Amino acid sequence: MTASLTRREALAAGFGTVLLPATLSAQPAQKPAELKIGVTTFLSGPASVFGVPSRKACEMLVEQINAAGGVAGVPLRAIFVDEGPGTDHLVGEFRRLVQSEGVQVMFQAISSGSCLACTPLSRELQRVTILWDCGTQRIFEENRWDYAFRTQGYGTPEVLAPLLYLLRKKPDFRTVAVINQDYAWGRDSWELWKAGMDALKPGVRVVAEMFPRFGSTDFSTEITRLLALRPDVILSTSWGGELVTLVRQATERRLHERSMFVLPVAEASLPTLGRSMPEGHIIGTRGDHWNNHPAPANPQLFNGFVNAYRQKYNEWPIYPCHHMAQALWALKAALEKAVAAKNGGWPSDAELANAFRGLTFPTPTSTITLREDGQGLEDQIVGLSSFNDRFPFSVPKEMMLYTGAQISAPVGQKSTDWLKTLKPDFIQSAGRSI
């Protein structure tokens, strides 16, 4: 590569991650007047019940950070993009924000399909990209990304923890059915569950695999079929408004009295469901973000986050709010680390990216460490749906905590391959009651 080859020309020639010539890379990065962050989340459509709270959390936390002096003396400015119009729209907006609006860091996305489409742009545009919520395991197992990092867990631990919990609570189940949304997360999470289940409890019969289209509002056909099949367990990793609709329609027809539900993504929908969520079913939160967390690592930090959100918005924060906090606090920690490494100088995009690798940062409930591949290790809490006098919606009881490192596929291994190596004794060795 000659000094006359531009970054755009290098990318077009297929060089991938570009090593800039010394004459160009030596130019010091200038401290900006503000740090612009592009944030993609669902602001319209059924998934907005999930996306709008995350925007609220982002706005609240940016206000708090700026009131405290910003990060390394630089205020933050969040620019939001709606995921609702679809992946093509999101890809175009990602490019526009970076190339035209001067956004220095991108936060994307809720949808796994969106993350799969947008993460390659982190390499093409050489811009730090935080995967703040999507769960697909394929991101870091199929590629290596120098500028992309996921500041929360992912599908493998989020599915494996509820499976392990089920195998403790109802070890004698013989049949299972799945009803998942028909897109990347729904398909991938079922593949993960099936691989783990076949290894840990061989011989379970799958009586139905149903994947209604994304955005469905009527599950009567699927519920009729499940009522006839009477599976011991019904798995659904659906989320947002669709999960609310599915649970309501299923309980109206008393499906919950015939089968045990396993709902790994239920927490965000529980406030909306209120008392219509049946008791005694397995619920997860894609992390350890329960409002009734019995032992947060820093109770003051946890209560401060929850109470500030409740006071500002008159609602309880759901796990997308926690995931947004994790993304912002990771950015703050990485930027402070990179500035310190330069003795107060402002880091380049590459230097900021390097600061993320191996980073440990606080969350409202615990801490998360980013592995060398960019994947965050996040603990998982699973429990049984229950009601108490403190909350007007279901929260877990008989909780178990599974540590992120223990239930995540090792670096360099495909999750489905790793899950197939698990032995039944892992059921009792993994997790602890809290």
N, C-alpha and C positions, 0 to 999 in steps of 0.2 A: 504494500500500500504506500503510495507516494504522498508527500505533503499536500499535493494539489487535490487529492481525493476527498470530497466532502463527506460528511456523515450520511446524507441522503444517498449519495452515489455508492457508498460502501454498503448500505443496507440493500440497495437495489442489486448490487453484485452478489449478495448472498453471504456477506461476512458475518451476519448475526450481530452479536454484541461487539460493538466497534471499539477498538483501542485507538484513541485519538493520537495523532503524532505529538511528539513532545512539545513542538512549537505552539500547538493549540491547547493541549491539556494543561500547560503550565499557566495559562491565564487564570488568575485567582477568581473565585466566585464572589460576586458582590452581595452584600447583605441587603435583602429586600426591605422595602417599606412595610410590606405585609406578606404573609405566607398564604397563598391561595390554595385551597383544597377543593378538589372536585369530588362531590359525594353523590353516588348513584343509589337510589332506593325507590321503592314503589310508593308513588304519591297519588296514584289513581287506580281504579279497578279493585277487585276483591282482595288483592294482596296489600292494599294500602292500610288495612287494619294492622298490618305487620310493619309496613314501611313508614307511616306517618309518625308513630311513636319514636322510631329511630331518628327521624329528623328532629323531633322535639328534643331528644337527648343530646344530639349534636349541637343544636343551637344553645341549649343550656350550658353545656360544658365549654363551648367556645367563649361564651360570655364570662364564665368563671375564670378560664385561663387568661383571657385578655384583661380582666379586672385585676389579676395578679401580676400583670406586666408582660403577658405573652410568653413565648418560648424563646429563651436566649435574647430577650428584649424585643422580639418581633411579634406583633399581633397576628392572630389567625383570622382568615376569612373563608367561610364555607360557601361554596356555590353548588346548589342542588340540581340534580337531573332525575327526571321521572323514568323509572324502568318500565312503566306501564305500556308505552307504545311498542315495545319489543326490542329484540337484539340488534337489528340493523340500525334502528334509531340510536341505541346506546353506543354502538361502535362509532357512529358518526359524531355523537356528542363528546365522546372521549377524545377523539382527534381534535375537535373544535376547541375544547377547553384547554388542551395542552398547546396547540399550535396558534390559536387566535387569542385566547383569554390569558395566556401566560400562567396557567395553573401549574404549580410546582409539585404537588402530590395528589394522586388519585386514590379515592376510597371506592372500591367496587367489589361486589354487588350482592344483592339478595339471591337472585336466581342463579343456580348452578350453570344453566345454559348461558347466561350472561357472562359469568366468570370465565367459562371456557372460550367464549368468543373474544373477550376483552383482554385477558391476561397477555396474549402475544403482543399487544400494543405496548406493554411495558418495555419489551425488548426493542421493538421497532423505534419507539420514541425516546427510549432511555430515560424513563421517568419513574420514580418510586411509586409503586402501586400496592396498596394495602387491600387484601381480600378480607373485608370486614365481617362478612356473614355467610357466604355461600359454602356448601358442604361437600361438593363432589371430591372424591379422593383422587380423581384423575389429574388434577392440576399439577401436583408435585411428584406424582408417580410416573407420568408419561413424559415429562420435560424437566429441565433445570432452568430456573429463571433467576437472573442476576438482580432484577429490580422489583420482583414481586414477593410479597410476604403475606401469610395468613395469620392474623393476630388472635385467632380462636381455634377451637378444635375443628374436626371435619367428620365426614360420614362414618369412617371406621369406628372410632370410639363412641360416636353418638348412637350408632346402631348396636354395637357389641355390648355396651353397658346394659341397655334394656333387655337384651337377649340373656345375658348372664343373670340378671335379676329374675327374669322369668324362670330360668332353669333352677333357681333356688326356691322360688315361691310356688311354682307349679311344675315340678319335675316330671310329673306323670302325663303331660299332655301328649297326644298322639297325632292330632291333625291341626293344620294351620291353613289360613287363607290370607291373602294380601289384597288390599285395595289402596293403590297409590296413584298419585297424579302421573299422567303420561308425559313425562319429560325427564331430563337428565337425572335430577335428584330422585324422583320416584323409581326409575329403573335401576340406578346405581345402588340405592339403599336396599332394594330388594335383593340384588346380587350379593351385597355384603352379608345381609341377614342369612340368606340361603347357604352361603359358603360356611359361615360360622355355625349355623344350626346343624348342618350335615356333619361337621367335625365333632361338635360337642354332644350332639344327641342324634346319632344315625338312626334312620328308619322312620322319622316323622313324615307323615304323608301330607303333601300339599294338595288341598282339595279345590282351590280356586286361585287364579292369578288374574286380578282385575286392575286395569289401568284406564280409568275414565279420563277423558280429555282434560287438559289443564283449564281451569275456569269453570268446571261443571257446577251446576246448581241443583241438580236432581239426581239422587242416588237410589231411587226407588227400585230400579231393576236390579242393581247390585245387592241391595238389602234383601229383596225377595229371594234371591239366589242363596245368600248367606243363611237366611232363616231356614231354608230347605236343607242346606248342607250341614248345618250345626257344627262348625269347626270348634275345636277346643279353644283355639286362639285366633284372633283376627289382628293382624299387623296393619297399621297405617302410619306411614311417615309423612302423610299430607299435613299441610299447615295453613295458617291464615283463615280466611273466610270459608274456604272449602272444608277444612276440618270442622269448623263450627257447624256448617250445614250438615255434614256427614253425621256427626255425633247427635245432633238434634233429631234428624230424620230416623236414625237408628234407634235412639231411645224411645221415640214415639211408638215404635213398633216392637219395643222390648227386646231388641236383639242382645242388649247387654246382659240379659238374664240367661241367655243360652251360651254365650261365648265370652271369654276374657279378652278385652281390648289391650293391645300394647301400642302406645302412642308416644313415640320418642320425641316428638316435636310439640307436645300438647301445651306446654306452659304458656306460650304466647296467646293461646286461644281461651284459656281458662277464665280470665276476667269477663270476657264476652259471654261465655257459656253460663256463668253464674252457677245457680243451683241445678241446672239441667245436665251437668256432667255427672254421670253415675259414679257411685263410690266403689272402691275396691279394684280399680283397674290400674294398669301400669302406666305411669306418666313420666316423661323426661323433659329436659329443658335445653338440650344441646350445650350442656355445660353444668355449672354449679350455681345457677343464678336465682335460686328460689328466694322469694320474699320472706319465707320462714326458715331460711338457712340457719341451722342450729349452731354453727361454729365458724363464722367467717374469720379469715386470718387477721383482719384489722377491723374490728367492730365499729370503730369511729368512722373509718373511711366508708364502710358499707352503709351504715345508718345515715351518714352525711349525703351520700349519693341518692339513696332511696327517698329520704325525707325531702331533699331539695326538689327532686322530680315531682313528688306528690304535692308539695306546696305550690309549685309553679303551675302544674297542669291538672291538679285534682284527680289524679289517677295513679295506679301503681305502675312502676316500670316493668316491662316484660323483657324477655331475654334479648331481643334486638337492641334495646336500650343499653344493656350491659355490653353487648358486642361493639356498639358504637363507642362506649367509654373505653373499651380495650384498645380500639384502633387509635383513638386520640391520645390515650396515655402512652401507647407504644411509640407513636410519632414524637411525642414530647420527650420521652426517654432517649430515643435514638438521636434526635436532633441535639439534645444537650450533650450526649456522648460524643457526637461528631464535632460539635463546636469546641468541646474541651480538648479533643485530640488535636485541634488546630490552634490551641492557645487563644481561643476567642475569635478566630477567623470563621467565616461562613463556609460551610462545606459545599462541594460540588454535588451534583446528582449521584455520581458514583461513590463519593465519600459518604453521603448520607445512606445510600444503599448498604455499604459495607458495615455501617454502624448497627443495622438491624440484625445481622447474622449473629446468632448466639445471644441475643439480647434477652434479659429478664426484666419484666416490668410489672407493676401492680395492676390488679383488677379490683372491682368493688368487693369481691369475695375472697380472692387468693392472689396468686402470681402466675404468670405464664412465661415460659421460655421458648424462644424461637430456635428450632434446630438449624443445622447447617444447610438443610435443603429449603429453609424458609417457612416450614410448617410449625405452627404453634402447638404446644402440648397443654391441653386444657382438661382439668378434672371433670368428671361427670357425676351428677347426683340423680338417682332414680328412686321412685317410691310409689306407693299406692294412693290413688285419689281418695281424699277424705275432706271433711268439713269441720271447722271449729268456729268459735265465737269471734275470732279476731278478723277473719277474712270473709267477704261475701261471695267467695268463689272457692273452688277446690284447690287444695294444696296437698303435698305429699306427706304421708306418714310412713313409718318403718323404713326410713331412708338409708340408702347405702351409697358410699362414695367410692368411685373407681378412679385411680390416678391416671392422668393422661399418658404418661410414658408406658404404663403397664398394658394399656389396651389400644395402643397405636401401632401400626405396622412399622417396623424398623426402617430407617433411611435406606433407600435403594431397593426395597422389596415392594411388590405389588400387594395391595391389601387382600385381594381374593386369594393369592398364593399363600400369604402368611396365615390367614384365617383357617385355611385347610390343614395347617400343621398343628392347630390347637388340640389339646387332649382334654378329656372330660374332667380330670383333676384340676384344671384351670378354673372351673366353676367355683370351687370352694376357696382356692388360693387368691383369687382376684377380689378386690373390694373389701370394704369394712363398714360396719354399721356406724351411724353417727347420730 
